[in-house]
Amino acid sequence: MANINYDDEHGFNINLPSLSRKYQEAYDKMQRELVKAREGLTKILTSKDVKATLLDMVERNELNRSLLALLDENIANAQMGNQNQNNK
C-alpha cells in the first residue's frame, strides 16, 4: 500500500517505490490472467467438442472473468460478422 503522509513543513509525502511496486504487482496479475484467458479461448476454439471442453474447464475451475469477457467479445464479433454477410 502506498504511504502518504502530510506534515505542515513539507506538505504531502508519497512513498513512490511502494506505490510503484503495487502498480507493478497489479499489472503482472492482469497480464497473467489475460495470458490464461487467451490460452483458454484457444483451447475452446480449437476443440473438436466445445461443450465437453467447456464442461472440463468448469470442473477444473479454469474459467475466469477475463476468459468470459473474451468469449463474449468473440460471440459478439461472430454475430456481427454474420449480420454483415447477410446484408450483402
Backbone bond lengths (Angstrom), bond angles and torsions (degrees), N, CA, C in turn:
res aa  C-N    CA-C-N  psi(-1)  N-CA   C-N-CA  omega(-1)  CA-C   N-CA-C  phi
1 M - - - 1.444 - - 1.528 109.41 -
2 A 1.287 116.17 142.66 1.457 121.06 -179.41 1.521 109.93 -70.39
3 N 1.314 114.80 137.66 1.458 119.93 176.52 1.516 108.84 -96.79
4 I 1.313 116.45 118.32 1.458 121.70 178.29 1.520 106.84 -122.29
5 N 1.302 114.69 121.07 1.462 120.53 -179.90 1.522 108.88 -122.70
6 Y 1.320 114.39 158.13 1.459 119.90 176.79 1.515 108.64 -134.94
7 D 1.310 115.38 133.32 1.463 118.92 169.62 1.526 108.11 -137.88
8 D 1.316 115.56 154.65 1.465 121.21 -174.45 1.525 112.65 -62.90
9 E 1.310 117.49 -31.12 1.459 120.61 -176.14 1.530 112.57 -78.33
10 H 1.360 118.08 -40.27 1.455 121.51 -173.48 1.526 114.26 -112.16
11 G 1.299 118.01 -8.92 1.465 120.96 -177.66 1.522 110.94 78.11
12 F 1.322 116.20 -145.48 1.464 120.88 -178.57 1.519 110.90 -78.31
13 N 1.303 114.99 139.91 1.456 122.18 176.71 1.527 107.21 -127.58
14 I 1.305 116.64 115.62 1.467 121.33 -178.34 1.519 108.41 -109.71
15 N 1.321 116.41 129.28 1.448 121.95 178.01 1.526 108.22 -81.71
16 L 1.334 117.32 91.44 1.460 122.39 -175.68 1.523 114.39 -65.29
17 P 1.328 120.60 -38.13 1.465 117.98 178.06 1.530 112.18 -58.70
18 S 1.311 116.87 -39.00 1.460 120.69 178.34 1.523 110.68 -65.77
19 L 1.315 117.09 -44.15 1.458 122.41 179.28 1.527 110.14 -64.96
20 S 1.307 116.37 -42.94 1.462 121.45 179.29 1.531 110.95 -63.28
21 R 1.317 117.36 -41.20 1.468 121.49 179.08 1.530 110.51 -63.22
22 K 1.310 117.61 -43.44 1.469 121.20 178.94 1.524 111.07 -64.45
23 Y 1.316 115.64 -40.43 1.465 120.19 177.64 1.525 109.90 -62.38
24 Q 1.325 117.27 -45.07 1.456 121.62 -179.52 1.526 111.05 -64.12
25 E 1.317 118.11 -39.57 1.469 122.01 177.59 1.524 110.88 -62.62
26 A 1.322 116.82 -43.83 1.466 120.95 179.83 1.524 110.31 -66.13
27 Y 1.323 116.69 -41.24 1.464 121.19 178.77 1.522 110.50 -63.72
28 D 1.322 117.35 -44.26 1.461 121.33 179.15 1.519 111.56 -62.19
29 K 1.320 116.63 -40.39 1.470 120.71 178.43 1.530 110.21 -63.69
30 M 1.325 116.75 -44.10 1.463 121.15 179.33 1.527 110.25 -61.82
31 Q 1.337 117.04 -42.61 1.458 121.41 179.07 1.530 111.13 -61.52
32 R 1.330 117.47 -43.82 1.469 120.81 178.60 1.519 110.80 -61.63
33 E 1.323 117.07 -42.48 1.463 121.07 179.75 1.530 111.18 -64.88
34 L 1.316 117.30 -39.74 1.463 120.28 179.49 1.525 111.94 -68.16
35 V 1.322 116.88 -38.26 1.462 120.29 177.31 1.522 109.72 -64.47
36 K 1.341 116.39 -44.57 1.465 120.13 178.14 1.528 110.61 -62.89
37 A 1.333 117.52 -38.64 1.459 121.16 179.67 1.524 110.80 -65.57
38 R 1.329 116.61 -42.42 1.466 120.55 178.50 1.526 110.59 -63.68
39 E 1.330 117.05 -41.70 1.462 120.50 177.57 1.523 110.80 -63.60
40 G 1.330 116.22 -40.81 1.463 120.39 178.33 1.519 111.97 -64.41
41 L 1.323 116.66 -42.57 1.466 120.63 178.83 1.527 110.32 -63.48
42 T 1.317 116.89 -42.11 1.463 120.63 177.18 1.521 110.58 -61.75
43 K 1.317 116.00 -42.34 1.464 120.82 178.73 1.526 110.83 -59.96
44 I 1.320 116.86 -42.59 1.466 121.33 -178.94 1.528 110.71 -69.60
45 L 1.337 116.68 -47.28 1.461 120.52 -174.73 1.526 113.29 -70.33
46 T 1.328 117.28 -23.53 1.467 119.96 179.35 1.527 112.30 -97.71
47 S 1.302 116.70 0.35 1.461 121.21 -178.17 1.522 111.12 -74.72
48 K 1.326 115.59 144.60 1.467 120.37 175.50 1.520 110.48 -78.27
49 D 1.341 116.66 -27.47 1.465 121.91 179.41 1.524 108.17 -127.80
50 V 1.326 115.69 90.49 1.465 121.36 -174.83 1.520 111.37 -60.52
51 K 1.317 117.37 -43.68 1.462 120.82 -178.07 1.526 110.70 -60.74
52 A 1.323 117.64 -46.05 1.461 121.32 179.27 1.530 111.07 -64.15
53 T 1.323 115.80 -39.10 1.464 119.97 178.83 1.516 110.87 -63.88
54 L 1.325 116.31 -44.18 1.468 120.02 178.19 1.522 111.40 -62.28
55 L 1.318 116.68 -43.95 1.463 119.66 178.63 1.524 111.32 -62.28
56 D 1.324 116.42 -40.65 1.463 121.03 177.34 1.529 110.66 -63.05
57 M 1.320 116.72 -41.92 1.463 120.43 179.64 1.519 111.39 -66.66
58 V 1.332 117.00 -35.38 1.464 120.18 176.55 1.520 109.76 -64.79
59 E 1.336 117.03 -44.76 1.467 120.81 179.44 1.526 111.32 -60.38
60 R 1.324 116.30 -36.15 1.465 120.90 -178.36 1.539 112.61 -87.40
61 N 1.328 115.97 2.80 1.468 122.15 -179.13 1.533 110.97 56.77
62 E 1.334 116.39 43.31 1.454 122.08 -179.04 1.523 113.17 -95.50
63 L 1.318 117.81 -3.64 1.465 119.99 178.96 1.521 108.88 -88.74
64 N 1.326 116.16 130.95 1.455 120.74 175.35 1.529 108.80 -133.89
65 R 1.287 116.34 176.25 1.472 120.45 -176.18 1.525 112.29 -60.85
66 S 1.317 115.92 -38.24 1.468 119.00 -179.73 1.520 110.87 -63.75
67 L 1.330 117.20 -42.93 1.460 120.51 179.14 1.521 110.36 -66.17
68 L 1.317 117.37 -42.56 1.467 120.08 178.59 1.525 111.16 -62.86
69 A 1.321 117.04 -37.05 1.471 120.41 177.14 1.524 110.52 -65.83
70 L 1.347 117.58 -41.79 1.462 120.47 177.25 1.522 111.25 -64.04
71 L 1.321 117.24 -41.74 1.467 120.70 177.86 1.526 110.69 -61.89
72 D 1.320 115.60 -44.68 1.465 120.43 179.94 1.530 110.44 -61.67
73 E 1.318 116.58 -43.63 1.466 120.94 179.32 1.531 110.44 -65.09
74 N 1.327 116.81 -40.23 1.458 121.27 179.19 1.521 110.81 -63.91
75 I 1.328 117.13 -42.45 1.471 121.54 178.50 1.522 110.38 -63.96
76 A 1.330 117.20 -44.97 1.465 120.96 179.64 1.523 110.96 -61.98
77 N 1.324 116.95 -42.41 1.474 120.13 178.76 1.518 111.18 -65.12
78 A 1.331 117.08 -39.25 1.468 120.36 178.72 1.527 110.43 -64.96
79 Q 1.325 116.92 -41.92 1.461 120.71 179.02 1.520 110.43 -65.00
80 M 1.317 116.62 -40.64 1.460 120.33 179.38 1.534 109.67 -65.92
81 G 1.308 116.43 -39.86 1.468 120.75 177.28 1.515 111.15 -62.94
82 N 1.332 117.67 -40.35 1.455 120.94 177.69 1.523 111.62 -65.03
83 Q 1.327 116.48 -39.35 1.463 120.24 179.37 1.526 109.37 -65.35
84 N 1.344 116.83 -40.98 1.469 120.24 179.91 1.525 110.07 -65.18
85 Q 1.324 117.88 -38.89 1.471 121.59 177.75 1.518 110.91 -64.60
86 N 1.327 116.51 -40.47 1.463 121.23 -178.88 1.527 111.69 -69.40
87 N 1.311 117.46 -28.31 1.464 121.78 -178.86 1.529 112.43 -78.86
88 K 1.322 117.28 -14.10 1.472 119.67 -178.15 1.489 112.47 -82.42
